[in-house]
Amino acid sequence: MSTDYPQSEPEIEEPTEVSPDNPVEVEEISFAEQLEHLLDAHDYELPQPGDIRQGVIVSVTPQGIIMDLGLKRDGIVQPSDLEKLTPEERAELKPNDEVPVYILSTSDSDGLIVSIYMARVSQDWEKAEEMLESSEIFEGEVIGYNKGGLIVPFGRLRGFIPASHVSSLTPNLDERQRQQRMAKMRGQELPLKVIEVNQLRRRLVFSQRDAQKEWDEAQKQSLLDTLEEGQTVKGRISSMRDFGVFVNLGGADGLIHVSELSWQRINHPNEIVKVGDEIEAYIVKLDKENQRISLSRKRILPNPWHTIAQEYKQGQLVEGKVTRIVDYGAFVEITPGVEGLLHVSQLSRSSVEKVSDVIREGETHLLRIVSLDANKQRIGLSLKAVTSKEQIEWMANRTDMEEGQPEAEGMRETAAAPAPSSESEISEPQATPEETETPVVTDEAEISSAAEDIEATVEETPAQGEPVSTEDEPSTETTNDEPEAGESEPAAGDQENLEGASE
């Protein structure tokens, strides 16, 4: 007989109450697992050597800089890497600053080694790539050269300009001349374009030739925007022509016509200036649309006509050099920048058909002032109004001074034999022997009459001291219109052709 015992129900454990006094071990394990999971989630994909990552400076120590890269391990910037930075760059590195770093090594033995310097070098390569794509022009300083070309820094990189891409190194130069010219370019700033970037081969190539034209146009436009007519500017003479000089104003060239270089008449600009001279000039005309600049040097120089009335008077004897022969007479310079007109009627008491039969360019003569108007910048001169006695004394003095000098100096009469001993032996080259015996005009009334005679026989022209425009200059062809006494003809020139010559 079996006896059935009631089966007891399994005991159900009461859930353990979690409290600070009753910690549960399983919860601690769960928290550690969660922490590990969070750390794994925060970690980037492990970097590889050559990668660039952003990091935060944790501390700066003599042993290097500790960087937080968001990894399980901190990055280390070694002291040798910091030495490649400039003192200013090292001083800027502070804790909590975010800077890019270049991954050098991730091995367990060496640790996570990073480089701030290499990150910045890599950024320079990236910038070069961008400039290659955009064809951007920049300015670089030549720091050296070798057989093949010039060396120019680009950030922390060194770029190279092949000799064939340097504008001033023309093909006709031999090797020695090319090396000398490149040596002189050290320290110069050149406009450049990036034409090749190859980081693997460490090749960075520039071209000045490709950049120069665009650079010049940009610089010229920038300069023109800042210039105004009437402004005084400084520049350096870049080139010289028969008709004037071109002055580089720092991005654009302006033209000074030969007539605007000086108050005195000159045949060629090299008489008073040379290439490379630094000069001041006055902006006469500014054509921004066509990018042309007309300059004047003489307008900022003292005008000799302003003091002529104090230095000379009517009836005074003066010594002058013949600068120009025209049909109606000759222009004679009596002081630098001041010319008077020796009219054909004042050459001799006899009729003169051809001026050059009596006087020639380059000769020096004793003359008398028969009219003077400083306001209109006119002086009338006379050769026939000089007495024989005055000629004798002047020629004797000139003979002593000019003795031994060739006649090419312009003293055809004064470089001759010693002066005759008596007045009867003197005959003016402008008059016949019979006319020499005739009394010479010397009193004020007759001088005034001579001046009126000149005024009555000539037509008015621009004063010699007036500015001459280089844009619409009249032709120098001789016409029937004769200028008044003391005036010079306007200088000839065609501004449009002159400006075109600069291009």
TIZAVO-800784 format. One record per residue (C-alpha): residue number from 1; x, y, z. Coordinates in pm, whole numbers, padded with zeros to 5 digits. Layout:
# residues N
- NUM,X,Y,Z
...
# end
This chain:
# residues 503
- 1,00000,00000,00000
- 2,00140,00305,-00115
- 3,00108,00626,00043
- 4,00096,00937,-00174
- 5,00275,01227,-00027
- 6,00178,01561,-00146
- 7,00458,01712,-00360
- 8,00582,02038,-00237
- 9,00590,02336,-00482
- 10,00931,02476,-00564
- 11,01033,02778,-00372
- 12,01033,03105,-00555
- 13,01310,03339,-00453
- 14,01212,03686,-00380
- 15,01390,03937,-00598
- 16,01682,04085,-00420
- 17,01639,04447,-00347
- 18,01917,04658,-00493
- 19,02041,04923,-00263
- 20,02370,05092,-00181
- 21,02393,04865,00125
- 22,02330,04559,-00083
- 23,02538,04588,-00404
- 24,02487,04324,-00662
- 25,02795,04191,-00841
- 26,02613,04124,-01166
- 27,02527,04493,-01203
- 28,02895,04590,-01162
- 29,02993,04357,-01446
- 30,02719,04492,-01664
- 31,02842,04850,-01609
- 32,03200,04756,-01702
- 33,03076,04595,-02017
- 34,02877,04901,-02102
- 35,03181,05126,-02041
- 36,03392,04912,-02272
- 37,03121,04931,-02534
- 38,03112,05311,-02508
- 39,03489,05332,-02546
- 40,03478,05113,-02853
- 41,03203,05325,-03001
- 42,03404,05647,-02938
- 43,03716,05511,-03106
- 44,03771,05599,-03475
- 45,03871,05348,-03723
- 46,04233,05291,-03636
- 47,04449,05544,-03830
- 48,04718,05440,-04073
- 49,05061,05602,-04123
- 50,05020,05896,-04359
- 51,04670,05985,-04237
- 52,04595,06334,-04108
- 53,04372,06363,-03800
- 54,04253,06651,-03588
- 55,04383,06638,-03234
- 56,04357,06839,-02913
- 57,04670,06932,-02721
- 58,04654,06774,-02375
- 59,04986,06899,-02243
- 60,05312,07052,-02358
- 61,05622,06907,-02194
- 62,05998,06909,-02259
- 63,05957,06549,-02378
- 64,05706,06654,-02643
- 65,05337,06725,-02679
- 66,05060,06482,-02579
- 67,04766,06484,-02817
- 68,04413,06352,-02768
- 69,04301,06205,-03101
- 70,03983,06044,-02969
- 71,04156,05702,-02955
- 72,04237,05467,-02670
- 73,04593,05586,-02694
- 74,04721,05943,-02691
- 75,04942,06066,-02970
- 76,05294,06188,-02902
- 77,05464,06476,-03086
- 78,05836,06427,-03042
- 79,06078,06716,-02967
- 80,06259,06658,-03296
- 81,05937,06735,-03479
- 82,05882,07055,-03283
- 83,06232,07175,-03372
- 84,06127,07191,-03737
- 85,05871,07457,-03650
- 86,05966,07822,-03616
- 87,05995,07967,-03262
- 88,05677,08165,-03327
- 89,05487,07854,-03431
- 90,05604,07661,-03123
- 91,05501,07947,-02895
- 92,05147,07934,-03037
- 93,05091,07569,-02933
- 94,04883,07575,-02612
- 95,04681,07311,-02421
- 96,04324,07264,-02549
- 97,04420,07396,-02895
- 98,04297,07182,-03184
- 99,04558,07120,-03453
- 100,04596,06875,-03742
- 101,04861,06602,-03702
- 102,05018,06355,-03942
- 103,05025,05988,-03831
- 104,05386,05867,-03841
- 105,05367,05532,-03653
- 106,05100,05315,-03488
- 107,05315,05020,-03370
- 108,05284,04902,-03011
- 109,05656,04935,-02954
- 110,05684,05296,-03066
- 111,05340,05406,-02959
- 112,05121,05642,-03155
- 113,05373,05892,-03299
- 114,05232,06196,-03476
- 115,05379,06506,-03642
- 116,05253,06863,-03647
- 117,05521,06967,-03896
- 118,05438,06696,-04149
- 119,05068,06783,-04124
- 120,05148,07137,-04227
- 121,05371,07015,-04511
- 122,05082,06801,-04632
- 123,04855,07105,-04623
- 124,05103,07290,-04848
- 125,05081,07008,-05101
- 126,04702,07028,-05090
- 127,04718,07405,-05144
- 128,04949,07356,-05443
- 129,04700,07108,-05592
- 130,04420,07362,-05551
- 131,04627,07637,-05717
- 132,04712,07405,-06003
- 133,04342,07343,-06067
- 134,04242,07710,-06032
- 135,04543,07854,-06224
- 136,04578,08108,-05945
- 137,04875,08347,-05965
- 138,05088,08415,-05659
- 139,05410,08603,-05589
- 140,05720,08409,-05485
- 141,06071,08514,-05382
- 142,06375,08362,-05552
- 143,06601,08215,-05282
- 144,06849,08033,-05504
- 145,06922,07878,-05839
- 146,07095,07582,-06000
- 147,07199,07488,-06350
- 148,06840,07429,-06461
- 149,06651,07719,-06310
- 150,06537,07909,-06001
- 151,06432,07787,-05655
- 152,06129,07943,-05483
- 153,05978,07843,-05144
- 154,05610,07754,-05121
- 155,05512,07734,-04756
- 156,05735,07454,-04622
- 157,05802,07321,-04971
- 158,06055,07425,-05232
- 159,05935,07476,-05584
- 160,06136,07498,-05904
- 161,06112,07734,-06203
- 162,06276,07583,-06513
- 163,06496,07829,-06703
- 164,06263,07794,-07002
- 165,05982,07937,-06788
- 166,06176,08248,-06671
- 167,06084,08548,-06886
- 168,06423,08721,-06871
- 169,06625,08409,-06965
- 170,06610,08432,-07342
- 171,06735,08146,-07563
- 172,07021,08355,-07707
- 173,07206,08360,-07372
- 174,07502,08130,-07327
- 175,07544,07923,-07010
- 176,07762,08178,-06834
- 177,07530,08467,-06909
- 178,07231,08265,-06794
- 179,07398,08178,-06463
- 180,07494,08543,-06406
- 181,07144,08660,-06475
- 182,06991,08400,-06241
- 183,07236,08502,-05968
- 184,07113,08862,-05996
- 185,06753,08744,-05957
- 186,06811,08616,-05603
- 187,06576,08804,-05371
- 188,06340,08918,-05648
- 189,05964,08870,-05621
- 190,05820,08700,-05929
- 191,05460,08633,-06034
- 192,05417,08254,-06066
- 193,05173,07982,-06163
- 194,05177,07620,-06044
- 195,05216,07396,-06351
- 196,05301,07057,-06192
- 197,05236,06890,-05854
- 198,05356,06537,-05774
- 199,05373,06468,-05402
- 200,05502,06112,-05442
- 201,05797,06230,-05649
- 202,05818,06550,-05449
- 203,05793,06762,-05763
- 204,05651,07115,-05746
- 205,05707,07320,-06064
- 206,05622,07686,-06129
- 207,05617,07912,-06436
- 208,05686,08283,-06443
- 209,05634,08307,-06819
- 210,05274,08185,-06796
- 211,05193,08419,-06509
- 212,05369,08740,-06612
- 213,05123,08873,-06867
- 214,04816,08814,-06649
- 215,05000,08954,-06348
- 216,05100,09271,-06535
- 217,04744,09330,-06650
- 218,04609,09286,-06298
- 219,04876,09511,-06147
- 220,04819,09776,-06414
- 221,04446,09785,-06354
- 222,04496,09802,-05978
- 223,04739,10092,-06016
- 224,04517,10281,-06261
- 225,04234,10268,-06009
- 226,04449,10462,-05759
- 227,04592,10728,-05995
- 228,04443,11066,-06080
- 229,04533,11339,-06328
- 230,04740,11614,-06166
- 231,04900,11370,-05922
- 232,05279,11356,-05873
- 233,05418,11002,-05878
- 234,05756,10832,-05847
- 235,05885,10571,-06086
- 236,06189,10416,-06249
- 237,06284,10460,-06615
- 238,06233,10117,-06771
- 239,06314,10193,-07135
- 240,06414,10477,-07363
- 241,06321,10573,-07718
- 242,06402,10868,-07944
- 243,06057,11014,-07871
- 244,06073,10982,-07492
- 245,06107,10747,-07195
- 246,05879,10492,-07033
- 247,05855,10506,-06654
- 248,05748,10206,-06448
- 249,05515,10328,-06174
- 250,05493,09993,-05999
- 251,05265,09794,-06225
- 252,05209,10019,-06524
- 253,05432,10222,-06755
- 254,05374,10589,-06827
- 255,05526,10784,-07117
- 256,05721,11107,-07078
- 257,05752,11264,-07423
- 258,06093,11412,-07499
- 259,05935,11760,-07499
- 260,05813,11705,-07141
- 261,06146,11591,-06995
- 262,06300,11935,-06946
- 263,06239,12305,-07004
- 264,06546,12316,-07224
- 265,06536,12173,-07574
- 266,06697,11830,-07605
- 267,06752,11606,-07906
- 268,06744,11273,-07723
- 269,06634,11169,-07370
- 270,06980,11026,-07292
- 271,07110,11383,-07270
- 272,06952,11421,-06924
- 273,06834,11076,-06802
- 274,06925,10709,-06834
- 275,06751,10374,-06794
- 276,06723,10281,-06426
- 277,06698,10639,-06297
- 278,06429,10699,-06036
- 279,06237,11017,-06111
- 280,05925,11209,-06014
- 281,05665,11292,-06275
- 282,05334,11475,-06308
- 283,05032,11291,-06449
- 284,04918,11498,-06748
- 285,04655,11262,-06883
- 286,04511,10933,-06759
- 287,04322,10711,-07004
- 288,04196,10427,-06785
- 289,03992,10270,-07062
- 290,04294,10226,-07292
- 291,04536,10197,-06996
- 292,04758,10485,-07104
- 293,04940,10729,-06881
- 294,05094,11053,-07011
- 295,05355,11204,-06780
- 296,05560,11521,-06758
- 297,05885,11579,-06575
- 298,05931,11945,-06657
- 299,05602,12047,-06492
- 300,05748,11974,-06150
- 301,06074,12155,-06232
- 302,06115,12534,-06180
- 303,05999,12726,-06486
- 304,06291,12946,-06600
- 305,06047,13192,-06757
- 306,05924,13291,-06410
- 307,06249,13477,-06338
- 308,06336,13590,-06691
- 309,06202,13942,-06638
- 310,06440,13995,-06345
- 311,06744,13862,-06533
- 312,06697,14020,-06877
- 313,06565,14345,-07023
- 314,06505,14493,-07363
- 315,06823,14620,-07530
- 316,07049,14385,-07332
- 317,07328,14192,-07506
- 318,07310,13816,-07461
- 319,07503,13515,-07581
- 320,07292,13240,-07734
- 321,07327,12904,-07907
- 322,07130,12833,-08225
- 323,06910,12532,-08156
- 324,06690,12524,-08465
- 325,06678,12674,-08814
- 326,06338,12746,-08973
- 327,06234,12930,-09289
- 328,06149,13248,-09100
- 329,06459,13260,-08880
- 330,06620,13063,-08601
- 331,06554,12973,-08239
- 332,06836,13060,-08002
- 333,06874,12936,-07644
- 334,07002,13217,-07419
- 335,06971,13017,-07095
- 336,06864,12655,-07030
- 337,06493,12631,-07103
- 338,06458,12981,-07252
- 339,06467,13031,-07627
- 340,06420,13347,-07828
- 341,06340,13396,-08194
- 342,06602,13546,-08420
- 343,06380,13650,-08707
- 344,06514,13647,-09063
- 345,06465,14025,-09075
- 346,06710,14063,-08785
- 347,06992,13858,-08933
- 348,07143,14127,-09154
- 349,07080,14472,-09292
- 350,07075,14315,-09636
- 351,06816,14077,-09771
- 352,06863,13715,-09662
- 353,06714,13446,-09881
- 354,06831,13144,-09683
- 355,06883,13153,-09307
- 356,07149,12880,-09313
- 357,07366,13105,-09534
- 358,07414,13333,-09234
- 359,07395,13108,-08926
- 360,07391,12735,-08853
- 361,07260,12510,-08578
- 362,07503,12472,-08289
- 363,07673,12808,-08340
- 364,07697,13061,-08059
- 365,07635,13433,-08133
- 366,07620,13763,-07956
- 367,07267,13902,-07987
- 368,07059,14190,-07862
- 369,06715,14153,-07701
- 370,06472,14366,-07901
- 371,06148,14244,-07735
- 372,06064,14059,-07416
- 373,05730,13940,-07282
- 374,05777,13706,-06987
- 375,05403,13647,-06948
- 376,05369,13521,-07304
- 377,05713,13357,-07284
- 378,05847,13538,-07588
- 379,06183,13695,-07659
- 380,06280,13865,-07984
- 381,06652,13870,-08072
- 382,06858,14060,-08326
- 383,07200,13993,-08475
- 384,07217,14308,-08686
- 385,07153,14527,-08379
- 386,07494,14432,-08232
- 387,07763,14695,-08302
- 388,08100,14613,-08454
- 389,08278,14721,-08137
- 390,08062,14487,-07928
- 391,08136,14205,-08171
- 392,08513,14272,-08149
- 393,08521,14261,-07769
- 394,08301,13953,-07751
- 395,08497,13764,-08015
- 396,08826,13844,-07841
- 397,08697,13705,-07512
- 398,08554,13397,-07680
- 399,08878,13332,-07866
- 400,09069,13318,-07538
- 401,08813,13079,-07387
- 402,08772,12856,-07691
- 403,09135,12835,-07798
- 404,09228,12481,-07888
- 405,08870,12354,-07917
- 406,08748,12210,-08253
- 407,08505,12407,-08465
- 408,08250,12130,-08411
- 409,08179,12294,-08076
- 410,07963,12540,-08269
- 411,08189,12843,-08278
- 412,08254,12888,-08649
- 413,08325,13259,-08619
- 414,08491,13270,-08277
- 415,08724,12975,-08337
- 416,08890,13161,-08623
- 417,09214,13366,-08616
- 418,09274,13629,-08342
- 419,09050,13935,-08358
- 420,09157,14212,-08597
- 421,09321,14516,-08444
- 422,09088,14779,-08584
- 423,08719,14820,-08641
- 424,08771,14869,-09011
- 425,08899,14515,-09040
- 426,08580,14368,-08888
- 427,08293,14273,-09111
- 428,07988,14095,-08980
- 429,07916,13770,-09163
- 430,07559,13882,-09205
- 431,07630,14203,-09400
- 432,07822,14324,-09704
- 433,08123,14560,-09663
- 434,07911,14853,-09775
- 435,07650,14777,-09511
- 436,07914,14753,-09239
- 437,07985,15122,-09276
- 438,07620,15202,-09217
- 439,07539,15314,-08860
- 440,07411,15018,-08647
- 441,07077,15027,-08466
- 442,07152,15090,-08098
- 443,06908,15337,-07943
- 444,06585,15233,-07773
- 445,06360,15387,-08036
- 446,06516,15188,-08315
- 447,06523,14868,-08103
- 448,06152,14910,-08039
- 449,06102,14965,-08409
- 450,06286,14640,-08482
- 451,06066,14456,-08230
- 452,05751,14594,-08393
- 453,05884,14491,-08730
- 454,05925,14133,-08604
- 455,05578,14131,-08449
- 456,05429,14257,-08776
- 457,05589,13987,-08991
- 458,05514,13671,-08792
- 459,05206,13478,-08693
- 460,05136,13373,-08337
- 461,05229,13018,-08223
- 462,05227,12843,-07881
- 463,05487,12978,-07637
- 464,05801,12770,-07595
- 465,05737,12724,-07226
- 466,05377,12607,-07265
- 467,05312,12235,-07202
- 468,05301,12026,-07517
- 469,05034,11761,-07541
- 470,05162,11422,-07652
- 471,04821,11310,-07771
- 472,04733,11544,-08056
- 473,05058,11711,-08148
- 474,05071,11920,-08468
- 475,05296,11824,-08755
- 476,05643,11977,-08775
- 477,05603,12050,-09147
- 478,05701,12406,-09228
- 479,05405,12619,-09330
- 480,05356,12978,-09437
- 481,05239,13061,-09085
- 482,05542,13194,-08901
- 483,05562,13217,-08520
- 484,05610,13530,-08322
- 485,05953,13632,-08199
- 486,06074,13430,-07903
- 487,05844,13134,-07956
- 488,05938,12779,-08036
- 489,05743,12538,-08251
- 490,05544,12275,-08068
- 491,05721,11941,-08036
- 492,05610,11681,-08286
- 493,05467,11344,-08196
- 494,05179,11110,-08238
- 495,05067,10989,-07895
- 496,04875,10695,-08027
- 497,05177,10564,-08216
- 498,05406,10635,-07922
- 499,05182,10458,-07677
- 500,05156,10165,-07914
- 501,05535,10138,-07922
- 502,05535,10055,-07550
- 503,05328,09748,-07617
# end
